[in-house]
Amino acid sequence: MQGTINLHCTPIEEVKSFCYLGNHNITQDNKYPTEIKRRIALAKQAFTKKQNLLTSRHLSIKIRKLFIKMYVWSVASYDSETWTLSTLDKRRMEALEMWTWRKMMKISWRERKSNIEVLNMIEEPRKIIKMMEIRKAKYFGHIMRHNT
């Protein structure tokens, strides 16, 4: 059993999780499962709001990919520099990535196209996890420079 923390002789309640700054739902083991799910839901909502633009055949695939990375992925990965991603979280983010590409190309699940076929069709490798890792490394460098 851990010791209790008191504030003005009043013990502070220990909780399994709490909402930090209205943004993160942090658990005792420093995981963000609900935050990641919430971010993915917000990203899908952002895509849906701009679906006419993001699925338009009047725009080139290159332009639509840029819009998705700037608009949808930025919503999904907001504050991801502070996340500790589990294997399941990475799979969820990759699933979002493929969801956006399939929606952009209007590919139905009934067409039974593999992820590799979709990526080849849009000439794009998997990137969302790599992008998040780069952002995390940049954030770490920023923190290290300011702590010296």
Secondary structure, 3 states (H helix, E strand, C coil): CCCCCEECCEECCCCCEEEECCCEEEECCCCCHHHHHHHHHHHHHHHHHCHHHHCCCCCCHHHHHHHHHHHHHHHHCCCHHHCCCCHHHHHHHHHHHHHHHHHHCCCCHHHCCCHHHHHHHHCCCCCHHHHHHHHHHHHHHHHHHHCC
